[in-house]
Amino acid sequence: MKRTDRRIPEFKNEDQEREFWAKHSLLDYFDTGSFRRTAFPNLKPSLKSISIRVPSDVLAEFKTIANKKDAPYQSLAKVYLARQIALDRGCLRRFPGKKVNRRALPPKSAPTEAGAQRQ
């Protein structure tokens, strides 16, 4: 590999920088030999253990689904929780991969059939 000692130029704006990096490789601008191994002994794990009481039939069904997906059930639970949080925040479309015809959906304030029957 050809080693070059180059300095990254100063850019006036992001467009110049974007154009520069589109034409050049980052590998030409730094030396991997100068890297040093380091340790971070005081880092705390970003995961927190919790306990949730779940009916045994729900847990059994969840484990069956996880088994079909060839995934650990606790990992699948984290994915399901994260997806629901994203849905509640409005960050995720309800039907990924499908275009939803919003005109076909009832307005949020419209009463449901069950609500209409009670009146």
N, C-alpha and C positions, 0 to 999 in steps of 0.2 A: 504494500500500500504506500502510495506516495504521501509523504508528510510535508505539509506546508504550514508555515507560520504566518497566518494572515490575521488581520484585525477586522472586526466587523465594523463597517462604515456607520457614520452617524446618518440618521434619516430625518428628513424634514417633516414627513407625515407618514401615516400608516400605509397609504397607497404605495409610496416608494419602497417601504419595507416589505410589503406583500409581494411586489414585483421582483424585488431582489431575491427573496427566499424561494420564489417560484422557479428561479433560474439557477440557484446555487444550493449546494448541499451543506447542511449543518456540520457534517463530519469533516469538512475541509477547514472548519474554524475552531475546533477545539481538539486537544490532545488527551486521549483516554489514558495515557500513561501517567498523567498527573493526578488521576483520581486516587483517593484514599478511602479505605474501608473505615466505616464509622459505626458506632453503636449508640442507641438511644435507650438507655436502661430505665429512664423514669417515665416512659410513655405508658399511659393507662389504656387498657382495652376499650374500644369504642362500643362494645356490646354490653348489655346489662341483662342479667338473668331475671326472669319474672316467673310467677306461678299463676296459672289460670285454671279455674275449675270448669271442666267441660263434661257434659253428659257422656257416658261411656259409649253409647251408640254413635254419637257425633264423632268422637275420637276414632272409633273403629272405621267409620266411613271415610274419615279424613286420611287415615293410614292406608286404606285401600286405594284411594285416589293417588296418594303419593307413590305407592308401589307401582301403579299403572304408569305413572310418569317417570318412574325410576329415579326418584328423588327422596332424600330424607324428609320425613313428615314435618320436622321442625323448620327446615329450610323452606319448605313449601308454605308453611304457616306464615313465615316472615314475608314471603312474596305476596300472599293473599292480603295480609294486613297492609303492606305498603301500597298495593293496588287500590284497596278500598280507601285509604287515606288520600291518595291522589284523586280518586273519583270525587270524594267529598270536597276536596279543595278546588275541584274543577280543572285540575292540571291534566287530566286524562280523559280521552273520549270514551264514552260508554261502550261503543261498539268498535274496537280497533280493527282496522283493515276494511271496514265497511263504511260507505257513505250513508249517513243517516238523513232521511227525508224529514226535516224538522216540521214541515207542514203537516205531515201525517201523524205527528205526535200531538196528543192533547196538550193544551196550555196547562201550566203548572197550577193555575188557580181554578181550573175546571173541576167540578165535582165528579167523583168516580161513580160508577153504576151503583155500588153498594151505598154510597152516600146519598144518591138520588132516591134509592128505595127506602131509606130510613125516614125521609121527610114526608 
